[in-house]
Amino acid sequence: MEFVRAFDKLDVVIKLLLTIFFDPIVGGIYRLAKGRILAGLLWLFTGFFCIGWIIDIITVAQHNKYTVFV
């Protein structure tokens, strides 16, 4: 849970850069830490076929947070 709290405290620009360049890793770990095992593994192993990457970029830019699917 410390990863989630630390990530949530980051500035929006840093979050956006991490999302653009490392979303399958950061997004997967974030979702796993939130307890969303299926979504976390989906992000880690597939990158959610770039659809999740685009969704994460949009939600971080607009709402300063990740959405948690599944």
Secondary structure, DSSP 8 states (H G I E B T S, - for coil): -HHHHHHHHS-HHHHHHHHHHHHHHHHHHHHHHTT-HHHHHHHHHHGGGGHHHHHHHHHHHHHSS-----
